[in-house]
Amino acid sequence: MLDPKLFEDFTQRVSGLIAKSPAADIEKNVRSMMGSFFSKLDLVTREEFDTQANVLARTRQLVDQLTARLDELEKTPK
């Protein structure tokens, strides 16, 4: 069976090598590029989306109520 200390030591050494390698710089550059790319898009947050979805749902409900009332008024003779 493997010694847990040996496994921890191996993990720390690999992590140290990765941190010192160009992979860390590549990751940083990719994150920066992706951040720049997404900032140029016209995106909204989930909170903004949910707020607008609620507004739309209330508006649909109001339109349905007004349509029903209009249908009722059109049925009554003058």
C-alpha positions as CSV (number, residue, x, y, z in Angstrom):
1,M,0.0,0.0,0.0
2,L,1.2,3.5,-0.7
3,D,2.3,5.7,2.1
4,P,0.0,8.8,2.3
5,K,3.1,11.0,3.1
6,L,4.7,9.8,-0.1
7,F,1.6,10.7,-2.1
8,E,1.4,14.2,-0.4
9,D,5.1,14.8,-1.2
10,F,4.6,13.8,-4.8
11,T,1.6,16.0,-5.1
12,Q,3.4,19.0,-3.6
13,R,6.4,18.5,-6.0
14,V,4.2,18.3,-9.1
15,S,2.2,21.4,-7.9
16,G,5.5,23.2,-7.4
17,L,6.7,22.2,-10.9
18,I,3.5,23.4,-12.5
19,A,3.6,26.7,-10.6
20,K,7.2,27.3,-11.9
21,S,6.5,26.1,-15.5
22,P,5.1,28.1,-18.4
23,A,1.7,26.4,-17.8
24,A,0.9,28.9,-15.0
25,D,1.6,31.8,-17.3
26,I,-0.4,30.2,-20.1
27,E,-3.4,29.7,-17.7
28,K,-3.1,33.4,-16.6
29,N,-3.0,34.6,-20.2
30,V,-5.9,32.4,-21.2
31,R,-8.0,33.7,-18.3
32,S,-7.1,37.2,-19.3
33,M,-8.1,36.6,-22.9
34,M,-11.3,34.9,-22.0
35,G,-12.2,37.8,-19.6
36,S,-11.5,40.3,-22.4
37,F,-13.6,38.3,-24.8
38,F,-16.6,38.0,-22.5
39,S,-16.4,41.7,-21.5
40,K,-16.9,42.6,-25.2
41,L,-20.1,40.5,-25.4
42,D,-23.5,42.0,-24.5
43,L,-24.2,39.6,-21.6
44,V,-26.4,40.0,-18.6
45,T,-26.1,38.5,-15.2
46,R,-28.5,35.7,-14.1
47,E,-30.1,38.1,-11.6
48,E,-30.8,40.6,-14.4
49,F,-32.2,37.8,-16.6
50,D,-34.5,36.5,-13.8
51,T,-35.7,40.1,-13.0
52,Q,-36.7,40.6,-16.7
53,A,-38.3,37.2,-16.8
54,N,-40.5,38.1,-13.8
55,V,-41.4,41.5,-15.4
56,L,-42.4,39.7,-18.6
57,A,-44.5,37.1,-16.7
58,R,-46.4,39.9,-14.9
59,T,-46.9,41.8,-18.2
60,R,-48.3,38.7,-19.8
61,Q,-50.6,38.2,-16.9
62,L,-51.8,41.8,-17.2
63,V,-52.3,41.5,-21.0
64,D,-54.3,38.3,-20.4
65,Q,-56.5,40.1,-17.9
66,L,-57.1,43.1,-20.1
67,T,-57.8,40.8,-23.1
68,A,-60.4,38.9,-21.1
69,R,-62.0,42.2,-19.9
70,L,-62.0,43.6,-23.5
71,D,-63.7,40.4,-24.7
72,E,-66.3,40.7,-22.0
73,L,-67.0,44.4,-22.8
74,E,-67.3,43.5,-26.5
75,K,-69.9,40.9,-25.8
76,T,-72.2,43.2,-23.8
77,P,-74.8,44.9,-26.1
78,K,-74.8,48.7,-26.2
